[in-house]
Amino acid sequence: QVQLVESGGGLVQAGGSLSVSCAASGSFFGANVMGWHRQAPGKQRELVASITSGGSTNYADSVKGRFTISRDNAKNTVYLQMNSLKPDDTAVYYCATGPNRWNFRSWGQGTQVTVSS
């Protein structure tokens, strides 16, 4: 079982930037992919970005060109750099890991990102 702890997040004005990070610990068996999801009030949780252990990335269309996911395997940490933020990016952001980007098994507690207009 992998334990995930997110940090970062907060309040930022539209057009600004913010970074969130996720530190992983525990057993990494089956944890090939790390990803960032988000859930806004009244909306379904969506996968924002994912990255494999080999560094291959995938992004939701809504964040392509604005968000960048990266990972430091030595530190067991994954990052999400968010630029050109919009009010629609406001959500709780969750870190997760699993064998692939269609199957996330371990989740962090989430961190709030609020973008004001």
N, C-alpha and C positions, 0 to 999 in steps of 0.2 A: 504494500500500500504506500502510495506517495502522499506526502503532506505538502500542501501548497499555501504560501502566505503572500498575499499581494500587498504592495505598498505604493505610495504615490497617489495620484488622483487629486481631486479638489475642485476649486472653482476657478474658471478662466473666462475671459471675454471672448466673444466670437472673433475668429481670425487668429486667436492665440494658439499656443502650443502647450502640451502637457505630456508627461511621460509616466507610465506605470511600470512596475516591475513585479516579478513573481519568483520567489525563492522556493525551490523544491528540495525536499529531504525524504529519506526513507528508501524503500525498495523501488528501483526504476524498471523492474522487469515489466515488459509490455508497455512502456511509456515512450514509444518512439516519437510521437507527435505532441507538441505543446501548442496550445491555442488560447486566444483571447475571445471570449464571448461577451455580449452585453445584453442587458434587458432594461428597457425603458418602461415606465408605468403604463399598464394596460396593453403592453405589446409582448409578443413572444420573444424568448431569448434567441439571439442570432449569433452565428459564428462570424467574427470580425476578421480574424487573421489566424493563420496557423503556420507552424514551422516544424520540419522534420529534424531528426537528429543529424541528418546530413546537410541541413541548411536550406532545403527546398521550401519555398513559401507559397502561400495562397491567401488571397484577400477577397473580401466581399466587394462587390462593385461600388457600393456606397462609400468606401474608404480608400479605394485604389488611388495612388498618387498623393495621398495625404498622410496615411498611416504607414509605419514601418515596424515590422516585427523582427526581432533578432534574439539570439540566445548565446549565452556564454556557458559552454558545456563544463568548463573547469569549475565554474561557480554554481552550476545547476540553477541558473537563473535565466528567465526569459523576459524580454523587454517589449514594450509597445510605445513607440514614439508617435505622438499624435500632433499633426500640424494643421493649420488652416481649419481649426475646429469650428463647428456649426452648432447652433442650439439643438438640432436633431441628433447630435452625438451624445446628448445628455442621457446617462444611463448608469446602472451599476455594471461595472466591468469585472468579469470573472476569468480567472486563469484556470485552465484545465489541461489534463494530459491523458493520453490513451494510445492504443496501438495504431490508430489512423484517424484522419480528420472526420470520419463519420461515426466514431465510437470513442467518446471521451468518458473516462471512468472515475477519475479523481478530480475534485473541484476545490478551489479556494473559497474563502468566505465572501469575496467580492469587495470592490472599492468604488466609491461614488465619484463620478465625473459629471460636473455640472458646467454647462456652457451658457453664459448669459448673452442676451442679444443687445 
